[in-house]
Amino acid sequence: MSATHTEYSTENPLNREPPVKELVSSFITPSSKSYNRNHGPIPHLSADTHIVTVDGLVATPLRLSVHQLATELPQHEVLCALECAGNRRHTMRTMLKEVEGIDWGDAAVMNCRWKGPRLADILRRAGVDKSRKGLHAAFSSYQVECQEDKWFGGSVELERALDEEADVILALEMNGAPLEPNHGYPVRAVLPGIAGARWVKWLDKLTVQDEESTNFYQRRDYKVLPEEAVDRDAAEPFWDSTPAMSEVSINSVVAVPEDGETVYLSGEENLVVKGYAVPQGPNGPVVKVQVSGDGGRNWIDAQIGELGSVVSGGNARKWSWVLWRAEVEVEVGEGREVVSRAVDAGGNIQEEHSHWNLRGVGYSGYGRARDLTIRRQ
């Protein structure tokens, strides 16, 4: 695989998101419209020499080449959204109060087809004792030094890793092609319904252990700290007692129109509103999106786009986002706002606001397009 070798340093890693209008223009997110979140430089590895080590509390430690991962184990494809833990941090920062972290807008999410062996099959080959409780599957990449640690890691409960219905895989492909370097080539963890911080890229080690990952980004970041943790000093007592982020919350975003936009309507035309919505953890799919043009007093149901035949299997809709569209009545004038809320198959309903937290992670309040100017021609 050929790729342009661009150097990104530990001091200046690649972190970017597309315009949200572009993001919702395609149901499957191409690499050209994907977000990137990194804590260090992007390694350019060779699939011919890369090895994934499986160790820890297993009967048979393994050293698996990329070729073995691709040919010796059944390949499984899953369609799912990958959402950064900090997606929508800008909204929390501007609607609630200041937070720490990159000022992500609403587009730190991508909906892709991922393909590779199931993690459950790999762990069975390694002889994991499924009867043992309280174990964790820890994912690690020692390829590059990160901003806050010498390596990057994350973990989930072993039960989830072994559950075939959870669709956890080690992905070798994204959207029918080998992973690109910025998305973890040659192999990355794919954990549907889990925050992106746990989807370790450039994976080189999988460890079954009796505690969660010891990595900085599992223990000292990506946690929804209590509201009394108002700064770094106040947060110190809470890091060990606050659970690491795992499942994502139900969420929806208004992508069209954008904040501050002036929209000209003809005659009796209503405002066209578009966006995306993701389910909470394993509770997909999203079954309803509602939109309001009057601050939540009146709601209408949006049209949810059809999934089509982009992937096969019983869980095809479970982990995916939906794209939606609505035509909403909004009064002519300045300072108008449109809001959205989603409902998933598990009965989770998006709430108006999320609780503030110092790191600004996990924001899932109503989707919003604020400060709109509506004119009639």
C-alpha positions in Angstrom: 0.0 0.0 0.0 1.4 3.4 -0.9 0.7 6.5 1.0 2.0 10.0 1.3 4.4 10.0 4.3 3.4 13.1 6.3 5.1 13.7 9.6 3.0 14.8 12.5 4.9 15.3 15.8 4.0 14.5 19.3 3.8 18.3 19.9 1.6 18.8 16.8 -0.5 15.7 16.1 -3.1 15.5 13.3 -6.5 16.5 14.7 -9.2 17.7 12.3 -12.8 17.4 11.4 -14.7 18.1 8.1 -17.4 20.8 7.7 -20.5 19.1 9.1 -22.5 19.9 6.0 -20.0 17.8 4.0 -20.1 15.1 6.6 -23.8 14.4 6.2 -23.7 14.4 2.4 -22.9 10.7 2.4 -24.2 7.8 4.5 -20.9 6.0 4.3 -18.1 8.4 5.3 -15.2 8.4 2.8 -11.7 8.9 4.2 -11.7 12.4 2.5 -14.6 13.5 4.8 -13.5 11.7 8.0 -12.2 13.2 11.2 -8.8 12.5 12.7 -7.9 12.4 16.4 -4.4 11.6 17.5 -2.2 12.1 20.5 1.1 11.8 18.6 2.6 11.2 15.2 1.2 8.8 12.6 3.4 5.7 12.1 3.7 4.3 8.6 3.9 0.6 9.1 4.3 -2.5 6.8 1.7 -5.1 6.8 4.3 -7.6 5.8 6.2 -7.3 9.1 3.6 -6.1 11.6 2.8 -8.4 14.4 -0.1 -8.4 16.9 0.9 -10.1 20.2 -1.9 -11.7 22.3 -0.8 -12.3 25.9 -1.7 -12.0 29.6 -4.3 -14.4 31.1 -4.5 -16.7 28.2 -3.5 -20.4 27.9 -1.8 -20.0 24.5 0.0 -16.6 23.9 -0.1 -15.7 20.2 2.0 -13.8 17.7 -0.3 -13.1 14.7 0.9 -11.5 11.4 -1.5 -9.3 9.4 -1.6 -12.1 6.8 -2.7 -14.6 9.5 -5.4 -12.2 10.7 -6.7 -11.9 7.2 -6.5 -15.6 6.1 -6.6 -17.9 9.2 -9.7 -16.4 10.8 -13.2 -15.8 9.5 -13.6 -12.2 8.3 -16.5 -10.2 9.7 -17.9 -6.9 8.4 -19.6 -4.4 10.7 -21.2 -1.1 9.8 -20.9 1.4 12.6 -20.3 4.9 13.7 -17.0 5.9 15.3 -17.5 9.0 17.5 -14.8 10.9 19.3 -15.3 11.2 23.0 -14.9 15.0 22.6 -17.4 15.4 19.7 -19.5 18.5 20.3 -17.2 19.9 22.9 -17.7 23.4 21.4 -21.4 23.2 22.3 -20.6 22.3 25.9 -18.0 25.1 26.1 -20.3 27.8 24.6 -23.7 26.7 26.1 -22.5 25.7 29.6 -19.1 26.9 30.5 -15.4 26.6 29.6 -13.8 23.2 29.4 -10.4 21.8 28.7 -9.6 20.2 25.3 -9.7 20.6 21.5 -12.6 22.7 20.4 -14.4 20.0 18.4 -17.5 21.0 16.6 -20.3 18.5 15.6 -18.3 16.5 13.0 -15.9 14.3 15.0 -17.8 11.2 13.9 -17.7 8.9 10.9 -19.9 6.1 9.7 -18.0 3.3 8.0 -17.8 -0.4 7.0 -15.1 -2.1 8.9 -13.8 -5.6 8.2 -11.5 -8.1 10.0 -11.6 -11.1 12.3 -13.8 -11.1 15.4 -11.9 -10.5 18.6 -13.8 -13.4 20.1 -12.3 -15.8 17.6 -8.8 -14.6 18.4 -9.3 -14.9 22.1 -10.7 -18.4 21.7 -7.6 -19.4 19.8 -5.5 -18.0 22.7 -7.5 -20.2 25.1 -9.2 -17.5 27.2 -11.0 -18.9 30.3 -14.5 -17.5 29.8 -15.6 -18.5 33.3 -13.3 -16.0 34.9 -15.1 -12.8 35.9 -13.8 -9.2 36.1 -11.2 -9.5 33.3 -10.4 -6.9 30.7 -9.3 -6.9 27.1 -6.6 -4.2 26.8 -5.5 -2.8 23.4 -2.1 -1.2 23.1 0.0 0.5 20.5 3.7 1.0 21.2 4.5 2.4 17.8 4.9 6.0 18.7 5.3 8.2 21.8 2.2 10.1 22.7 1.7 13.5 24.3 1.0 12.2 27.8 2.4 8.6 27.7 5.1 6.5 26.0 2.3 4.5 24.2 -1.4 4.5 23.6 -3.9 2.1 25.1 -7.5 1.4 26.1 -9.6 -1.4 27.3 -13.1 -2.9 27.6 -14.5 -5.7 29.8 -13.6 -9.1 28.5 -17.3 -10.1 28.4 -17.9 -7.5 25.7 -14.8 -8.6 23.7 -16.1 -12.2 23.8 -19.7 -11.4 22.9 -20.2 -12.0 19.2 -23.3 -9.8 19.3 -21.1 -6.9 20.3 -19.3 -7.2 16.9 -15.9 -6.3 18.2 -13.3 -6.9 15.5 -9.7 -6.2 14.7 -10.2 -4.2 11.5 -7.9 -4.6 8.5 -10.2 -2.7 6.1 -12.4 0.4 6.0 -15.0 0.9 3.4 -13.7 -2.1 1.3 -10.1 -1.0 1.2 -7.1 -1.5 3.5 -7.0 1.0 6.4 -5.1 4.2 5.6 -2.2 5.1 7.9 -4.2 7.9 9.6 -6.9 5.4 10.4 -4.7 2.7 12.0 -3.1 0.7 9.1 -2.5 -2.1 9.2 -4.8 -3.1 12.1 -7.0 -1.3 14.6 -9.6 -2.2 17.2 -13.2 -1.6 16.3 -15.6 -1.5 19.2 -19.1 -0.6 18.1 -21.1 1.6 20.5 -17.9 2.5 22.4 -16.2 5.9 22.5 -13.5 6.3 19.9 -10.7 6.7 22.5 -10.9 2.9 23.0 -10.5 2.1 19.3 -6.8 1.7 19.4 -5.0 2.3 16.1 -1.8 0.6 14.9 -2.6 -2.2 17.3 0.4 -4.3 18.3 -0.6 -5.9 21.6 -3.8 -7.4 23.0 -3.6 -8.4 26.7 -6.2 -10.2 28.8 -5.7 -8.8 32.3 -7.4 -8.4 35.7 -7.5 -4.6 35.6 -8.4 -2.0 32.9 -5.6 -0.5 30.8 -3.0 1.3 32.8 -2.5 3.8 30.0 -2.8 7.6 30.8 -5.7 7.9 28.3 -7.7 5.2 30.1 -6.9 6.3 33.7 -6.4 10.1 33.5 -8.4 11.3 30.6 -11.7 10.6 28.8 -13.7 10.5 32.0 -16.9 12.4 32.7 -15.7 13.9 36.0 -18.2 15.2 38.5 -19.1 18.9 38.3 -17.2 19.8 41.4 -14.0 19.0 39.5 -13.7 22.6 38.3 -10.0 22.6 37.5 -7.0 20.2 37.4 -6.3 20.5 41.1 -9.9 19.9 42.0 -10.0 17.0 39.6 -7.1 15.1 41.2 -9.1 13.1 43.8 -11.7 12.0 41.2 -9.5 10.4 38.5 -9.3 7.0 40.3 -12.9 6.9 41.4 -14.5 8.0 38.1 -15.1 5.2 35.6 -13.5 5.5 32.2 -15.8 6.5 29.3 -17.2 3.4 27.5 -20.5 3.4 25.7 -21.5 6.5 23.7 -24.7 8.3 24.5 -27.6 8.8 22.2 -27.0 11.9 20.1 -28.2 14.0 17.2 -26.8 17.0 15.4 -28.3 19.7 13.2 -25.9 19.9 10.2 -28.0 22.1 7.9 -28.4 25.0 8.4 -25.2 25.8 10.3 -24.9 28.3 13.2 -25.1 31.9 12.2 -26.4 31.1 8.7 -28.8 33.4 6.8 -31.5 31.3 5.0 -33.8 32.8 2.3 -37.1 31.0 1.9 -39.6 31.4 -1.0 -43.3 31.9 -0.5 -44.7 29.5 2.1 -41.6 27.3 2.0 -40.4 25.8 5.3 -36.8 25.6 6.5 -35.1 22.4 5.3 -33.1 20.9 8.2 -30.7 17.9 7.9 -28.4 16.0 10.3 -27.3 12.8 11.7 -28.1 10.7 14.8 -26.3 7.9 16.6 -27.8 5.4 19.1 -26.7 4.8 22.7 -24.2 2.0 23.1 -25.8 -1.3 21.8 -29.3 0.1 21.7 -29.6 0.9 18.1 -30.9 1.7 15.7 -32.1 5.2 16.0 -35.8 4.9 15.4 -37.0 8.5 15.6 -35.6 12.0 15.2 -37.7 15.0 16.1 -37.1 18.6 15.1 -38.4 21.9 16.6 -38.2 25.4 15.2 -39.6 27.2 18.2 -37.4 26.2 21.1 -38.9 22.8 21.8 -42.5 23.8 22.2 -43.6 22.0 19.1 -41.9 19.0 17.4 -42.2 17.3 14.1 -40.9 13.9 13.1 -38.0 13.9 10.7 -37.7 11.5 7.8 -34.9 9.0 8.5 -33.0 7.9 5.4 -33.0 4.3 4.3 -29.9 2.2 5.1 -30.0 0.3 1.8 -27.8 -2.8 1.2 -24.4 -1.4 2.2 -23.7 -4.3 4.6 -25.2 -7.7 5.3 -26.0 -9.3 8.7 -28.5 -9.1 11.5 -26.8 -6.2 13.2 -26.6 -4.1 10.0 -28.6 -1.2 11.5 -27.7 -1.6 15.2 -24.4 0.4 15.3 -24.9 2.8 12.4 -25.8 6.4 12.4 -28.9 7.6 10.6 -29.1 10.6 8.3 -32.4 12.6 8.7 -34.3 15.4 7.0 -37.2 17.6 8.1 -39.1 20.7 6.9 -39.7 23.0 9.8 -41.7 26.1 10.4 -39.5 28.9 11.7 -40.5 32.5 12.2 -38.8 35.1 10.0 -36.2 37.2 11.8 -32.8 37.1 13.5 -31.6 34.9 16.4 -33.7 31.9 15.5 -32.8 28.4 16.6 -33.6 24.9 15.4 -33.1 21.9 17.7 -33.2 18.1 17.3 -33.6 15.1 19.5 -33.3 11.4 18.9 -34.8 8.2 20.2 -33.3 4.7 19.8 -34.7 1.2 19.8 -33.7 0.8 23.5 -35.9 3.7 24.5 -33.1 6.2 25.1 -34.2 9.7 24.5 -31.8 12.6 23.9 -32.0 15.2 26.6 -31.9 19.0 26.3 -28.4 19.3 28.0 -25.6 17.1 29.2 -24.0 17.8 32.5 -20.8 19.9 32.4 -17.5 18.2 32.9 -14.0 19.6 33.0 -12.7 17.6 29.9 -15.8 18.5 27.9 -16.4 14.9 26.8 -19.6 13.0 26.0 -21.8 16.0 25.2 -25.2 14.8 24.0 -27.6 17.6 24.5 -30.1 18.5 21.8 -28.7 19.1 18.4 -28.7 22.8 17.6 -28.4 25.4 14.8 -28.2 28.7 16.6 -28.3 32.4 15.7 -30.1 31.8 12.4 -31.4 34.6 10.3 -34.6 33.6 8.3 -35.7 35.8 5.4 -38.5 35.4 2.9 -37.9 36.4 -0.7 
